[in-house]
Amino acid sequence: MRKRPLSVTAIGYLYIAIGVIALVSHLAMVRLHGPFPYDVLWASLVELIALISGIYILRATNWARWLALAWIVFHVVLSAFHAPLELIIHSLLCLVIAYCLFRPPANAYFRAVTGEVN
């Protein structure tokens, strides 16, 4: 097994942190009395996806890096409806994440762990 690139490790832990922090904050909005906020349910699902992709990136599961990329692309699309600065920041993050997860050392790491051969 090859050593995990530092950038892959950082992104995995970043996704875990974002998933946990956002999930806890969204679930804290749920109140026992009153109508159920279904928008919190959808937001929590999105944050759960970040958490899962972060965990499985650290486990070198190839589909997890694709899920992480889809997650940030989803946020780029959402930010297109918000302030231009938010769109720029999410777009730059998307480019950095895509670069880090799909550059040759990361490809070799995911390939080595899954047992794929060239």
C-alpha positions in Angstrom: 0.0 0.0 0.0 1.3 3.4 -0.9 1.4 6.3 1.5 -1.6 8.6 1.3 -0.7 12.0 -0.1 -0.9 14.9 2.4 -3.4 16.7 0.2 -5.8 13.7 0.2 -5.5 13.4 4.0 -6.2 17.1 4.4 -9.3 17.0 2.1 -10.6 13.8 3.9 -10.4 15.4 7.3 -11.8 18.7 6.0 -14.9 16.9 4.6 -15.3 15.1 7.9 -15.0 18.3 9.9 -17.5 20.1 7.6 -19.9 17.2 7.7 -19.8 16.9 11.5 -20.0 20.6 12.3 -22.7 21.4 9.8 -24.7 18.3 10.7 -24.7 19.1 14.4 -25.6 22.7 13.7 -28.5 21.8 11.4 -29.8 19.1 13.8 -29.7 21.7 16.6 -32.3 23.7 14.7 -34.8 20.9 15.0 -37.3 21.6 17.8 -39.6 19.1 19.4 -42.5 21.5 19.3 -43.9 23.1 16.2 -43.7 22.1 12.5 -40.8 19.9 11.4 -38.3 22.0 9.3 -37.9 19.8 6.2 -35.3 22.0 4.8 -33.1 21.1 7.8 -33.6 17.4 6.8 -32.3 18.1 3.3 -29.4 20.2 4.5 -28.5 17.4 7.0 -28.5 14.8 4.2 -26.1 17.0 2.2 -23.8 17.3 5.2 -24.0 13.6 5.9 -22.7 13.0 2.3 -19.7 15.2 3.1 -19.0 13.2 6.2 -19.3 9.9 4.4 -17.1 11.0 1.5 -14.4 12.3 4.0 -14.3 9.0 5.9 -14.1 6.9 2.7 -11.5 9.2 1.1 -9.3 8.4 4.1 -10.0 4.7 3.5 -8.9 5.2 -0.2 -12.2 4.3 -1.7 -12.3 5.5 -5.3 -16.0 6.4 -5.4 -15.6 8.7 -2.3 -13.4 11.1 -4.2 -16.0 11.3 -7.0 -18.7 11.9 -4.3 -16.5 14.6 -2.7 -16.2 16.3 -6.1 -19.9 16.0 -6.8 -20.6 17.5 -3.3 -18.5 20.6 -4.0 -19.8 21.0 -7.5 -23.3 20.9 -6.0 -22.2 23.8 -3.8 -20.9 25.7 -6.8 -24.3 25.4 -8.5 -26.1 26.5 -5.3 -23.7 29.5 -4.9 -24.6 30.7 -8.4 -27.9 31.8 -6.9 -26.1 33.8 -4.1 -23.5 36.5 -3.9 -20.9 36.6 -6.7 -18.1 36.3 -4.1 -19.6 33.0 -2.8 -19.6 31.6 -6.3 -16.0 32.6 -6.8 -14.9 31.0 -3.5 -16.8 27.8 -4.1 -15.5 27.6 -7.6 -11.9 28.0 -6.5 -12.4 25.4 -3.8 -13.8 23.1 -6.4 -10.7 23.5 -8.6 -8.3 22.9 -5.7 -10.2 19.8 -4.5 -10.4 18.4 -8.0 -6.7 19.0 -8.5 -5.7 17.4 -5.2 -8.0 14.4 -5.6 -7.2 13.6 -9.2 -3.5 14.4 -9.6 -1.1 11.6 -10.3 0.0 10.8 -6.7 -3.7 10.7 -5.6 -4.5 8.5 -8.6 -1.7 6.1 -7.7 -2.8 6.0 -4.1 -6.4 5.2 -4.9 -5.3 2.7 -7.5 -2.8 1.0 -5.2 -5.3 0.5 -2.4 -8.1 -0.8 -4.6 -5.7 -3.2 -6.4 -6.2 -1.8 -9.9 -3.5 -2.4 -12.4 -2.5 -0.3 -15.4 
